[in-house]
C-alpha cells in the first residue's frame, strides 16, 4: 500500500521532510480525551477550538507555517516552496487539522494577491499564528451555486460601508475575528460588476451569528445576519466592483486549483485506501472479513487506483510538459475528484462494516467511534461547499473543454 | 507490495516533448481519419509506404538498443509515442512490433537479438507476438500450445488466435509449453510449412489479426529464446500493459475531442447541445477519466524506466483504468453524436471498435483489479478455500 509520498526527492527537500516528520512525531498532541471535529466544518465547543488553536500556534512557532509567504508579512519567503511538504507530513501524521483553514488557505492567499501593503501587514501574520480566525461570507439563502446573484448590500457611508443582508453555511463564524465578504455595492450595475470584496470585522455591532446544525447533528457552521453593520473604508479588498474577480481567486485557492496556501490541511482524518484496507480486514462478513469479499475487494481497488492517480497527478500537475493539451485540467478537477473520492471511500467503509456501521457517535460499541458514517455524511460538505460537484463540472466543461455555457 | 518510487518529474525531458510534437505533426499529416477509413477497407489494412516512413523516423526501434539499429530510449518515450499512434488509430502494426521487441529483450540471446532486432528496427521485418492461446487465454497458466524436442529442433503444436498482423508477419514470437511443464518463448520465422495462417475477420478493421495454427511445425533449436520461460513472458506482459494503456489513453483523448467538437457544432432547440448539462457533464467525466488514466500511463512508464522490477503495480493500474475509461469514452461518443453516431459515416465507430479490442487484450479492469486486490487486501476467500 502506498505511503502518502513516494516520489524520489532532491536531497534538501528529503532532508526537510525528515526534519518535519521527526518534529510531528515528537510534537503531535495526544488524544485530548474528548471528541475532536473531523474537519474545520464542525468545530463546536470552546475546548475543541482552544485545543486546535493551540496546535496551530505550536506549528507556527516551530516555523512550519507561511513558508511560501514573504517574510515581511510573517512568512519565511522560502524559495523552495516547502509548505506542501509540511501539509503532507501533517496529513501523514494524522495530526489535528489547523483550525484557521479559511485564513491560511483562502483569505490569506487572496489578500497576498489583491491586498494593499497595509492590509498585508495587518492581516497575514495573525492568520498564521491563529491569533485571528477567519470565516467566509459568500453563499446566501438565495445565492448558492448562483453566487453572483448575492444580494447582501454594502452601502457607502462617510467613514466606510454599511452592510445589510444574510449569509449562510458560514463555517467558524462563531469563532472568527474576520470574514471575507462578498457584497453588492452597486445594485444598478450588472450581476457580476456590482459586487465588491471586503475584509469584514465580525465584532462589529449589528452582526448576529446563529448556529446551523448539520445532518450529523454537529454544529460548526452558521448563518450570519447583518443589520446595518459598519466597516471602515480600508475593509475593501481590491477595487470597488472587482468583487467577483477577487472571489473567483479565493475559490481557486479554496478548490486547491492554485498554490500559495499558508499551510495546513482541512481535515485531520484525510481518509485513505490504506485505512480502508485495515478496516476491511477487521470488518466481519459471511464468516470471513470484508477484505475477502470479491465484490468489496474490487471496489476498494478502484479507489486505490483513484487515490494513486490523485497523488501522482499532483506531481504531474507541476510538470508543464506533461500537461500541454490541457494545462489547467488537473488543478481545476482536483476538488471535484478528491471530494467524490472521499465520499465513495467513506461510503464503502460503511458498507464493509455492515450492521456495525449503524452505531453512532457516543455509543461505546461504535467502530472507530463512528468515524465512518460520520465521515460519509461530512463528505457532503466537500462535494457541496466551495462550488458543488455539478458547478465544478460546468467549470471544467466550459473553461477546460471550451463547451458552451449552461444557462 | 506498494506503489514504487518514481522520480518527481517522471523523468520527463525536452527530448520527450520533441518526440511528441514530431509524432503528432507527422500523424496529423500522414494518418488522418479519412486515411484510416480508406485503409480499413484495403486488403492489407495498412500502408506499407507509411510503415517504411515510420521505421525511418526511428519509431520501430525506439526502445531497441542502438547497437541493433534502435534508438535505445525508454518507456516514457514509448508511452508518449503510443499515445499519439492511439490518437490517430494508426493501423500499422507498431504495437505488435513493440511486443516483439519486449520479448527479444526479455528472453533473446545476444545472437538472437542481433539477428532479429536490426530488421525489426528497420521495418524490413513485420513481426508480432502471439499473446493468446488455444482457449483464448493469455496468462502463463493458460498456455496450452506445446513444444517437443525432436531431431535437434522443436515441434510446435497448438493454436494462437488474435495475432496482430499475423497474416503478413515474417516472424512471430509465442510461448509454448515444454515437456517439463515449463514455458519457453519461440521465435518462429514465417511462412513455415507447419503453420497454417488464417486471416481473422475482426471487429476492429484498423487492427488486422490472424489465427496461427501450429500443426507439428518444425523449428530449429535456435528458435527457442534461451532464457526464462514464464518469468520472461511476465516481463513482456507487464511492459505490454503499460504500452497498450498508453495507446488507449490516446484513443480515449481523440474520442473525447471528437465528442466535444460535435457538442459545440451541433444545435438542437436553438442551442448548442454542449450547453445542456445532460451532454456537458458526461463529456467532462470522460475528460476526468482520461486525465487520471494518463497520469497512470505516465507514471507506469516512469516506473518501468526507473524501477523496472517493481513496475507491475503501476502497469496494471494503468491498464485497469484505461480499460474503464476508453470504453466509456467511446460509448458516450456514439450516444452523444445521436443518430449520426450510430452510422458508418461517423468516425466514432472506429474508436469504439479499437476500445473493445484494447480492453479485451492483456486483461481488462476487473482482471487487473483482482491481482491488485491481493496486494492491497491479501488473499480472497476463494483463494483461501
Interface residues (C-beta under 8 A of the other chain):
Chain A: X1 X2 X3 X6 X7 X8 X9 X273 X277 X280 X281 X286 X288 X291 X292 X293 X294 X297 X298 X300 X301 X302 X304 X305 X306 X308 X309 X310 X312 X313 X315 X316 X318 X319 X321 X322 X324 X325 X326 X329 X330 X333 X336 X337 X390 X393 X394 X396 X397 X398 X400 X401 X402 X403 X404 X405 X406 X407
Chain B: X2 X3 X4 X5 X6 X7 X8 X9 X10 X12 X14 X16 X17 X20 X253 X260 X263 X264 X271 X272 X274 X275 X276 X277 X280 X281 X283 X284 X285 X287 X288 X291 X292 X293 X295 X296 X298 X299 X306 X317 X320 X321 X366 X369 X370 X372 X373 X375 X376 X377 X378 X379 X380 X381 X382 X384
